[in-house]
Amino acid sequence: MPWPAPLALATVCLLAAGLSSTAAQDLIGAPPANAPAASLPTDGAPAAPAQPGSPTAVVKPFYEHAGLELDPAQRSHFADPAKSVLDKSDALRKSGQGECLDPNMALDNAAYDRAEIDKSLKTIEAVKGDEAKVVVAFVLAGNPHRLEWKLKKIDDDWKITDLLSVTGEWALSQYQCE
């Protein structure tokens, strides 16, 4: 069975974003030996908009509004283990004992600059059954950042189950906010 074009494109995009072929394969899986080569447009055309209800559409708002991942009103977009960590972080903040999470986790803990993000933001989506990954790459202050959002389909909606920094080597699910 031929390798699906979106996954071939995803691998090429990951490589273009600076990930090694091994890292790209770790993120979305290795292609079959007979996989066709994929090519990227070279005309600088913007990426296609995220399809409503897609995993990418769930992730995109976190790059349009800084700190959205810590907003309790957005908690409906999360499922465990991410939701539990965020709920514990909220409880810690309300208790007055301080903050557990950086308000710019979606930005790999970098300072928010919407114009710079908009210029460099690239997303790659890979869906396998009821699980999905959205890899996000961008440049802020000259530094490349890559994050992986893990999602699961629950009651016909995509929910974020974890957020991992490929460049910073951290995962939301590993935080102990107690």
N, C-alpha and C positions, 0 to 999 in steps of 0.2 A: 504494500500500500504506500503510495507516495506521501512524503512529508507535507503536511498542510502549509500552504503559502504563508499564513500569518506567523507560524512558528519559524519558518525560514527567515522571514523578514525580521522577526524579533531577534533572532540570533545575530543577524547582520547589524541591526540597530544597537544591540548590546556591544558588539565589537566596535562599532563606530563611536559609541559613547566611552570607549576606553577600557572595557572589560576584556580580559583574556578569553580565548575560546573555551578554556576550562571553566572559568567563572560563568560564562554565558551558558554552558551546558549544565552547570550546577543549578542555575536559576530556572531554566525551562526544560532541561532534559536534552540528552544527546539526540541528534537526528539519525535516522536510519542510514546505513551505508550508501544506499542509492538515492539519497536526498538531492533534489535539484538545487542549483545555486540560486540565490536570491540577489536582487539588486535594489539599491536605494535610488530614489530620484536625486539628481544632482542640481536641480534648478533652484534649490532653496525654498521650494513650496512649503507652506505651513502644513503641519500634520492635520489629518482629517479630524473633525470634531468627534468627541466621544458620543457613542450611541446612548440615548436615554436608557437608564436602567442597567447599563453595563458596569462591570467592575471599575473601569476607567472613569466613568461618570460619577461613581461614588467617591473616588480618590481626588478628582480634580478640584473640588472646592477647598481642599486643604492647602492648595497652592494659590488660591485667590484671596484667602483671608488668613492672616497669621494667627497662630494659636488656636485655630478652630478645633483641633483634636482635644483640647482641654475644656471646651465649652460643654457643660452638662446637657444643654439643649440638643447637642449633636450625638448624644450617647446612643440613640436609636440606630445609628450607623455602625455600631460595634457589637461584637459578640465575644465571649470568652475565648482565650485568656485576656485579650486586650481590654475588654469591658471591665473585668475585675480589677485590673491594675489602675485604670482610669477612675473607677469608683473609689478605690482605696486612696488615691491621690486627692480626690475631692474631699473625702472625710478628713484626711490629714490637714489640708488647707483650712477647712472649716473649724478644726479644733484649735487653730492658731499655732500649731507646732511647725509651720513652715511649708515649703514646697518640696515635692518629690520629683516632679518632672519639669524639664525645660519647656517653656511655652512655645518653642520653635522646633518641636520634634520632627514635624513633617519636613522641615528645612535642614535636617541633620544638625540641629542645634546652632545654625548660623543665623546671622541677622537678616531680617526680612527686607527684601528690595523687590517689589512687585515688577518693576520695569525690567530689571535684570533677569528675574525668573522667567517672565514672559518671553524674553529674547532667546533663552537657552533651553527651556523646558522640553523634554522629550519623554514620552511614555510608551511603554510596550506592555501589552496585555496578553496573557496566556491563560486559557480556560481549559480545565480538564474535569468534566463532569460537574459536580457541585462545588468545586474548588477553583480558585483563580489566583493569579499573581499579577500585580501591576508593578513593573519596574519603572522608576522615575529617575531621570538624570537631568541635572541642571548645573550651572556654574554661578557661584556667588562670590564676589570679591576676588575673582580670578581662581577660585578653588573649585574643582569638580566635586560634585556630590551625587551619590547613587543610593537610592532607597528601594526597598522591596515591600510592597503592601500585600499581605496575604488575606484573602477573602473566602468566605463560604456562603453558599446560597442557603438561606433559611426562609421558609415560607415565601418563596418566589422573589426574595430580595437579597441582594448581595450585602453581606455584613463583614466589616473589617475584623479579623481575628488576631492580627499581629502587624507590627511595623518594624522592619529591620533596616539598619544602616549598613550598607555594604562598605562604604568608605570609613565610617566611624566604628564599625564592628560592635554594635550594640543592638539589642532587641527590646521593644517595649515589654514583651512578656517576661523578660528577665528582671524587671524592676521590682523591688520589694518596698512598696509604699505603706509602711506601717508605723 
